[in-house]
Amino acid sequence: MVSFQSPQDSNVLVVPEEIRNYITCISTNDTLKITFDNLKLKEKYYPEDDLEDSCYVVSGVNMRLNTRSADIVSNLNFIDFEIEGIKTDHIKVNAYNSTTIKSCEAETLTSFRQKRFRMEDSIVKTFDLDLNLLSSWDITNCFIEKENLRGKGYHHVSLPRTEAEEMVWYPEDKNSSLVLTLYGDTAKVVFNK
């Protein structure tokens, strides 16, 4: 494993040594940009492939970033994120594939462009979830004060009453619909005008 440490010593990125030569890390103020060199990965793992725009899969690679905040933007498929043990004002995840939040506390948690989302043992005051690309999500042993769901098109949501204190639906166009199935305890449904 190879470590990159910020000048303030509060943020540390740990990556496997085998991929060190295929990534570039640039830290500017509060932003860490990690870039993968697709051409070098191709030369190493797929030298016989003549296609320039191919997607190259390198599995079993884990990177760990120790930090006090999380604002993730990723345009790469097949990259999963796990955020664990952060206590902060805001966690924001804008990434394909899946994200797991474990043992975190945040005033707001925003997630969009996710295929799968999972949250465990966490406390969140406001949870904003974009349903447009989401195929599944699971909330286990969490306290969520307010859950804001948004999307366009048709969405079906099944959840236990205990998932959030309050849930609000924000349709993105006039044809958007949400079918909600609540399990468990008594629930109060309020329609705002």
Secondary structure, DSSP 8 states (H G I E B T S, - for coil): -EEEE-TTSS-EEEE-GGGGGGEEEEEETTEEEEEE-HHHHHHHH-TT---TT------S---EEE-S-EEEEE--TT--EEEES-EEEEEEEEESSEEEEES-EEEEEEEES-SEEEEES-EEEEEEEE-SS--EEEEES-EEEEEEEEESSEEEEEEEGGG-SEEEEEESSTT-EEEEEEESS--------
